[in-house]
Amino acid sequence: MITSTQNPRVKDLVRLRERRHRDRSRLFAIEGYRELGRALQAGIDIRQLYACPSLYLGSNEPALVEAIAGSGAEVVELSEAPFRKVSYRDRPEGLLAVAGQFDTGIARLDLSGEPLVLVVESIEKPGNLGTMLRTADAAGCRAVIVCEPTTDPFNPNVVRASLGTLFTVPLAVAGTRQTIDVLSAAGMATVATTPDAPRAIYDVDLTASTALVVGSEQYGLSDAWLQQASTTARIPMAGSADSLNAAMAAGVVLFEAVRQRQATGNRQQATGRNVDRRPS
Amino acid sequence: MITSTQNPRVKDLVRLRERRHRDRSRLFAIEGYRELGRALQAGIDIRQLYACPSLYLGSNEPALVEAIAGSGAEVVELSEAPFRKVSYRDRPEGLLAVAGQFDTGIARLDLSGEPLVLVVESIEKPGNLGTMLRTADAAGCRAVIVCEPTTDPFNPNVVRASLGTLFTVPLAVAGTRQTIDVLSAAGMATVATTPDAPRAIYDVDLTASTALVVGSEQYGLSDAWLQQASTTARIPMAGSADSLNAAMAAGVVLFEAVRQRQATGNRQQATGRNVDRRPS
């Protein structure tokens, strides 16, 4: 049991907040009961689990700890002081793990059939990226492709805002050029969302194999997407706000696709997702 | 010019972060160029404007300061140290005002015609409430009604996440009982969104006079709403996440109403909003 906030392991955990330490170690942190449950279920390579039983909120935690230990992770107990130091949260729940980063190569995505895919470009805020993953999961997306990321998907705030759906929705990170090539080779229609588009999203057919493309909070989509997408579409705006939040815009277009697909009987099934989640 | 972080005015400004000080003084803080521009335009009662020119991001700030001064506000210059102390932001933009709280009584809402109204119950997170206001504004809602608030709409994080749409969308705060009575008297259909509803939101007519009702992040809607709403509706979910974020759920149902209304030609016009914004 670790009781000192100066323990080297505690210091290593704190360092995982910084991207360069994540990039170098190819590790990342997963905090929280729900998030860890999803990570375990998705076969994420959990290496160490740090547990602080006095902070548990419920009574299910010991079973999850046992299951994670059974998957081969080392379990280390922390007292409250060091746990509070390593936690990313104001009210820690007593569970934080270190896991190996998984492969985010675009080549491993299965784009066969008539999938719905969300593509997001240059998203800056981890909270937005996490919310987009959660929403893409709820909408039954086959995959989320993060283009030209300014936010690392292994950022702890992405894990958190995604509620662990980072582990359930197949995720790829790629350049815009490569993404356009891969989607084109897969025969997918790409729909670039932009406020200047002549057509409303409601007037674009989203029922076939479709990638919905959403741009950054501040700058929208790059010219590459605006010029090379199969079509553009806008969300009709009535109000005085400059635009919707980027994650909200993604949600509105994703659920328009869900509506159209339910109407035509092409409903995405979560079971249609088969993707290699072995550690990279 | 105030240069000390110990100045009594600086202390008063910091106190406005706490709800009891806002409630007692009937004041609140508005920070940021865009937010203050919207407040000025909406006729919000701005009493004092604190400006720190060395923090301005652009060149339009002096014109806004002059306009706010012209509306009768006292303008006080702050040096960087006290401004950073009073700012709610990591990267302050050099503009922060104190304003009188406006009337949020439900009786002042104009519910005539066929408005689209968003009702939210017991929302806990200021960021969610602010995002809901921004989204309701983008969707052309006639009003947002906040039922049984656990978050004070004058919380600085509501102002911020709303991007100042707190001042453009007519807002009321009321109990659930009173809200049901008022909407019923106005002849509005109330659509309670809940994951257990038999009908999908896409199969409910939202084109007439409609209030969309969304519940809290953790507990959803109260029994009062579930039992007394005209109908219930769910957002179809495909994924493994427990549910959408509360603000996202509001956005999805609001833009479904926008879609239906565009299809039938009942488009909400922002100009349809006439509401008394005089100070309370």
Interface residues (C-beta under 8 A of the other chain):
Chain A: R34 R38 T131 R134 T135 A136 D137 A138 A139 G140 C141 L163 T165 T168 V169 A200 Y202 I235 P236 M237 A238 G239 S240 A241 D242 S243 L244 N245 A247 M248 G251 V252 F255 E256 V258 R259 Q262 A263 R267 Q268 Q269 A270
Chain B: R34 R38 T131 R134 T135 A136 D137 A138 A139 G140 C141 L163 T165 T168 V169 A200 Y202 I235 P236 M237 A238 G239 S240 A241 D242 S243 L244 N245 A247 M248 G251 V252 F255 E256 V258 R259 Q262 A263 R267 Q268 Q269 A270
